[in-house]
Amino acid sequence: MQTESLHDRLQGLFDQIKDFPEAGRCEHGTHLKPAAFATFLDMRQLIEKEVLPLLHRIEGQR
């Protein structure tokens, strides 16, 4: 069971990726270190499994 709120978990992940010094563009495309990629995947999973279903429920109540 998660002790942090959904907001706190999503904000924590966002804070990790918003200013990644280990990610950027280069002449060959993009450069992304493993930690940045792992955080992106964690954030994507949280959005897919918790945020989007919650938004659908809220919209369904209108």
Chimera marker file (.cmm) of the C-alpha trace (Angstrom):
<marker_set name="trace">
<marker id="1" x="0.000" y="0.000" z="0.000" r="1" g="1" b="0" radius="0.5"/>
<marker id="2" x="1.334" y="3.411" z="-0.976" r="1" g="1" b="0" radius="0.5"/>
<marker id="3" x="1.677" y="5.871" z="1.889" r="1" g="1" b="0" radius="0.5"/>
<marker id="4" x="2.195" y="8.911" z="-0.335" r="1" g="1" b="0" radius="0.5"/>
<marker id="5" x="-0.689" y="10.496" z="-2.180" r="1" g="1" b="0" radius="0.5"/>
<marker id="6" x="-1.001" y="10.109" z="-5.936" r="1" g="1" b="0" radius="0.5"/>
<marker id="7" x="-0.195" y="13.806" z="-6.271" r="1" g="1" b="0" radius="0.5"/>
<marker id="8" x="2.980" y="13.491" z="-4.193" r="1" g="1" b="0" radius="0.5"/>
<marker id="9" x="4.192" y="10.451" z="-6.147" r="1" g="1" b="0" radius="0.5"/>
<marker id="10" x="3.550" y="12.089" z="-9.526" r="1" g="1" b="0" radius="0.5"/>
<marker id="11" x="5.101" y="15.377" z="-8.398" r="1" g="1" b="0" radius="0.5"/>
<marker id="12" x="8.174" y="13.522" z="-7.133" r="1" g="1" b="0" radius="0.5"/>
<marker id="13" x="8.680" y="11.805" z="-10.477" r="1" g="1" b="0" radius="0.5"/>
<marker id="14" x="8.076" y="15.041" z="-12.367" r="1" g="1" b="0" radius="0.5"/>
<marker id="15" x="10.600" y="16.848" z="-10.178" r="1" g="1" b="0" radius="0.5"/>
<marker id="16" x="13.171" y="14.197" z="-11.077" r="1" g="1" b="0" radius="0.5"/>
<marker id="17" x="12.741" y="14.623" z="-14.831" r="1" g="1" b="0" radius="0.5"/>
<marker id="18" x="11.935" y="18.309" z="-15.289" r="1" g="1" b="0" radius="0.5"/>
<marker id="19" x="15.554" y="19.458" z="-15.168" r="1" g="1" b="0" radius="0.5"/>
<marker id="20" x="17.510" y="16.359" z="-16.166" r="1" g="1" b="0" radius="0.5"/>
<marker id="21" x="21.130" y="17.261" z="-16.767" r="1" g="1" b="0" radius="0.5"/>
<marker id="22" x="21.564" y="13.721" z="-18.046" r="1" g="1" b="0" radius="0.5"/>
<marker id="23" x="19.137" y="14.145" z="-20.911" r="1" g="1" b="0" radius="0.5"/>
<marker id="24" x="19.320" y="16.351" z="-23.928" r="1" g="1" b="0" radius="0.5"/>
<marker id="25" x="19.503" y="16.669" z="-27.666" r="1" g="1" b="0" radius="0.5"/>
<marker id="26" x="22.576" y="16.038" z="-29.752" r="1" g="1" b="0" radius="0.5"/>
<marker id="27" x="23.383" y="15.823" z="-33.451" r="1" g="1" b="0" radius="0.5"/>
<marker id="28" x="22.297" y="12.166" z="-33.512" r="1" g="1" b="0" radius="0.5"/>
<marker id="29" x="18.935" y="12.705" z="-31.795" r="1" g="1" b="0" radius="0.5"/>
<marker id="30" x="18.579" y="12.538" z="-28.036" r="1" g="1" b="0" radius="0.5"/>
<marker id="31" x="20.840" y="11.397" z="-25.244" r="1" g="1" b="0" radius="0.5"/>
<marker id="32" x="19.248" y="9.891" z="-22.140" r="1" g="1" b="0" radius="0.5"/>
<marker id="33" x="21.093" y="8.316" z="-19.239" r="1" g="1" b="0" radius="0.5"/>
<marker id="34" x="19.584" y="5.182" z="-17.677" r="1" g="1" b="0" radius="0.5"/>
<marker id="35" x="18.353" y="6.977" z="-14.527" r="1" g="1" b="0" radius="0.5"/>
<marker id="36" x="16.419" y="9.500" z="-16.606" r="1" g="1" b="0" radius="0.5"/>
<marker id="37" x="14.892" y="6.772" z="-18.740" r="1" g="1" b="0" radius="0.5"/>
<marker id="38" x="13.898" y="4.706" z="-15.685" r="1" g="1" b="0" radius="0.5"/>
<marker id="39" x="12.190" y="7.719" z="-14.111" r="1" g="1" b="0" radius="0.5"/>
<marker id="40" x="10.344" y="8.431" z="-17.353" r="1" g="1" b="0" radius="0.5"/>
<marker id="41" x="9.092" y="4.826" z="-17.442" r="1" g="1" b="0" radius="0.5"/>
<marker id="42" x="7.989" y="4.990" z="-13.781" r="1" g="1" b="0" radius="0.5"/>
<marker id="43" x="6.096" y="8.205" z="-14.486" r="1" g="1" b="0" radius="0.5"/>
<marker id="44" x="4.465" y="6.737" z="-17.569" r="1" g="1" b="0" radius="0.5"/>
<marker id="45" x="3.357" y="3.664" z="-15.606" r="1" g="1" b="0" radius="0.5"/>
<marker id="46" x="1.882" y="5.795" z="-12.804" r="1" g="1" b="0" radius="0.5"/>
<marker id="47" x="-0.029" y="7.914" z="-15.323" r="1" g="1" b="0" radius="0.5"/>
<marker id="48" x="-1.341" y="4.867" z="-17.217" r="1" g="1" b="0" radius="0.5"/>
<marker id="49" x="-2.337" y="2.812" z="-14.164" r="1" g="1" b="0" radius="0.5"/>
<marker id="50" x="-3.571" y="5.465" z="-11.739" r="1" g="1" b="0" radius="0.5"/>
<marker id="51" x="-3.907" y="8.990" z="-13.136" r="1" g="1" b="0" radius="0.5"/>
<marker id="52" x="-5.818" y="8.227" z="-16.348" r="1" g="1" b="0" radius="0.5"/>
<marker id="53" x="-8.286" y="5.789" z="-14.723" r="1" g="1" b="0" radius="0.5"/>
<marker id="54" x="-8.961" y="8.352" z="-11.993" r="1" g="1" b="0" radius="0.5"/>
<marker id="55" x="-9.578" y="11.080" z="-14.566" r="1" g="1" b="0" radius="0.5"/>
<marker id="56" x="-11.976" y="8.794" z="-16.456" r="1" g="1" b="0" radius="0.5"/>
<marker id="57" x="-13.923" y="8.124" z="-13.235" r="1" g="1" b="0" radius="0.5"/>
<marker id="58" x="-14.099" y="11.834" z="-12.436" r="1" g="1" b="0" radius="0.5"/>
<marker id="59" x="-15.294" y="12.676" z="-15.953" r="1" g="1" b="0" radius="0.5"/>
<marker id="60" x="-17.886" y="9.893" z="-15.747" r="1" g="1" b="0" radius="0.5"/>
<marker id="61" x="-19.379" y="11.475" z="-12.622" r="1" g="1" b="0" radius="0.5"/>
<marker id="62" x="-20.169" y="14.714" z="-14.451" r="1" g="1" b="0" radius="0.5"/>
<link id1="1" id2="2" r="1" g="1" b="0" radius="0.2"/>
<link id1="2" id2="3" r="1" g="1" b="0" radius="0.2"/>
<link id1="3" id2="4" r="1" g="1" b="0" radius="0.2"/>
<link id1="4" id2="5" r="1" g="1" b="0" radius="0.2"/>
<link id1="5" id2="6" r="1" g="1" b="0" radius="0.2"/>
<link id1="6" id2="7" r="1" g="1" b="0" radius="0.2"/>
<link id1="7" id2="8" r="1" g="1" b="0" radius="0.2"/>
<link id1="8" id2="9" r="1" g="1" b="0" radius="0.2"/>
<link id1="9" id2="10" r="1" g="1" b="0" radius="0.2"/>
<link id1="10" id2="11" r="1" g="1" b="0" radius="0.2"/>
<link id1="11" id2="12" r="1" g="1" b="0" radius="0.2"/>
<link id1="12" id2="13" r="1" g="1" b="0" radius="0.2"/>
<link id1="13" id2="14" r="1" g="1" b="0" radius="0.2"/>
<link id1="14" id2="15" r="1" g="1" b="0" radius="0.2"/>
<link id1="15" id2="16" r="1" g="1" b="0" radius="0.2"/>
<link id1="16" id2="17" r="1" g="1" b="0" radius="0.2"/>
<link id1="17" id2="18" r="1" g="1" b="0" radius="0.2"/>
<link id1="18" id2="19" r="1" g="1" b="0" radius="0.2"/>
<link id1="19" id2="20" r="1" g="1" b="0" radius="0.2"/>
<link id1="20" id2="21" r="1" g="1" b="0" radius="0.2"/>
<link id1="21" id2="22" r="1" g="1" b="0" radius="0.2"/>
<link id1="22" id2="23" r="1" g="1" b="0" radius="0.2"/>
<link id1="23" id2="24" r="1" g="1" b="0" radius="0.2"/>
<link id1="24" id2="25" r="1" g="1" b="0" radius="0.2"/>
<link id1="25" id2="26" r="1" g="1" b="0" radius="0.2"/>
<link id1="26" id2="27" r="1" g="1" b="0" radius="0.2"/>
<link id1="27" id2="28" r="1" g="1" b="0" radius="0.2"/>
<link id1="28" id2="29" r="1" g="1" b="0" radius="0.2"/>
<link id1="29" id2="30" r="1" g="1" b="0" radius="0.2"/>
<link id1="30" id2="31" r="1" g="1" b="0" radius="0.2"/>
<link id1="31" id2="32" r="1" g="1" b="0" radius="0.2"/>
<link id1="32" id2="33" r="1" g="1" b="0" radius="0.2"/>
<link id1="33" id2="34" r="1" g="1" b="0" radius="0.2"/>
<link id1="34" id2="35" r="1" g="1" b="0" radius="0.2"/>
<link id1="35" id2="36" r="1" g="1" b="0" radius="0.2"/>
<link id1="36" id2="37" r="1" g="1" b="0" radius="0.2"/>
<link id1="37" id2="38" r="1" g="1" b="0" radius="0.2"/>
<link id1="38" id2="39" r="1" g="1" b="0" radius="0.2"/>
<link id1="39" id2="40" r="1" g="1" b="0" radius="0.2"/>
<link id1="40" id2="41" r="1" g="1" b="0" radius="0.2"/>
<link id1="41" id2="42" r="1" g="1" b="0" radius="0.2"/>
<link id1="42" id2="43" r="1" g="1" b="0" radius="0.2"/>
<link id1="43" id2="44" r="1" g="1" b="0" radius="0.2"/>
<link id1="44" id2="45" r="1" g="1" b="0" radius="0.2"/>
<link id1="45" id2="46" r="1" g="1" b="0" radius="0.2"/>
<link id1="46" id2="47" r="1" g="1" b="0" radius="0.2"/>
<link id1="47" id2="48" r="1" g="1" b="0" radius="0.2"/>
<link id1="48" id2="49" r="1" g="1" b="0" radius="0.2"/>
<link id1="49" id2="50" r="1" g="1" b="0" radius="0.2"/>
<link id1="50" id2="51" r="1" g="1" b="0" radius="0.2"/>
<link id1="51" id2="52" r="1" g="1" b="0" radius="0.2"/>
<link id1="52" id2="53" r="1" g="1" b="0" radius="0.2"/>
<link id1="53" id2="54" r="1" g="1" b="0" radius="0.2"/>
<link id1="54" id2="55" r="1" g="1" b="0" radius="0.2"/>
<link id1="55" id2="56" r="1" g="1" b="0" radius="0.2"/>
<link id1="56" id2="57" r="1" g="1" b="0" radius="0.2"/>
<link id1="57" id2="58" r="1" g="1" b="0" radius="0.2"/>
<link id1="58" id2="59" r="1" g="1" b="0" radius="0.2"/>
<link id1="59" id2="60" r="1" g="1" b="0" radius="0.2"/>
<link id1="60" id2="61" r="1" g="1" b="0" radius="0.2"/>
<link id1="61" id2="62" r="1" g="1" b="0" radius="0.2"/>
</marker_set>
